């Protein structure tokens, strides 16, 4: 797939051109020979990324010829993929819970099993009262996929079905048709600022008490705020970009620090739901990981100590300080440690009830605990 080959094929028959059809076959075979998982899907993703099109479009234009510049870009990506670098990092984005998220090597790649955590939290929101005020905490947020998915899903559920929204928009007065949403004056996710927040709960509460904010009553009724914490600054910056990508500047706040250390003291006892996808891979499990995970995804986001419980234990122990009475804790856990985690949870005096919930493959994946 060299530029020499490309120029020679231009003066020869059309069959020697590097068309989409030929490239898909060549990349698939090359990745398969290098024992890369799902080589055909990988080939489609890489080629679609270079051409800026959906995978289906590749099969609608099988005879399209790539430019020499696109071939050079594709060749570099295929070489990296052959070394088992995750295709998600190569294309820079990945779907999660029906939305696309930017991903990078500073965080884990969002996985389908984690969508179950989002669903468990949404079940709690819907059963307890969708339109009430919700304060949610997402520990170890990484790319922000959990926090953003929760905020976006709750906002969408509150807005109602698309058909209803369309009807209400059509019924709006003509003056509203040209109304534009005001952009915030400040950069919402500027991590160089002293406070790493989108909309500080402290400031909102203080303004409400002083009566200085004319919108404080509106904010306190049905208010939605998801707080996301991470110890890695680059991860929070990425989460901030994903929040902006989905228009959630006002629903998310980001705090830098390890677990609960990132929170101000007056956040104690305010959270309705605490979610966490902490590092939970044990020593033995880490050594057995596939090379595309072990060699490329951050160890700090995977490895949970000798038994995989280095982060789960403090979350169970300290959540009681930060969660409301009756609040729900949901932690993603390793399937092999489910029994041990449940015993740990049952030993916490503030946990009233707990259970292990399966993921989409029926592996025991989530601890669900009521305080």
PyMOL commands that set and color helices and strands:
alter all, ss='L'
color gray80, all
select helices_A, chain A and resi 3-11+14-16+20-33+39-51+55-60+68-82+87-91+112-128+145-159+162-170+174-177+201-210+216-220+233-245+259-262+265-267+283-287+291-294+299-301+312-322+335-346
alter helices_A, ss='H'
color red, helices_A
select strands_A, chain A and resi 93-96+99-102+134-139+224-230+252-256+271-276+323-332+353-358+364-370
alter strands_A, ss='S'
color yellow, strands_A
deselect
rebuild
show_as cartoon
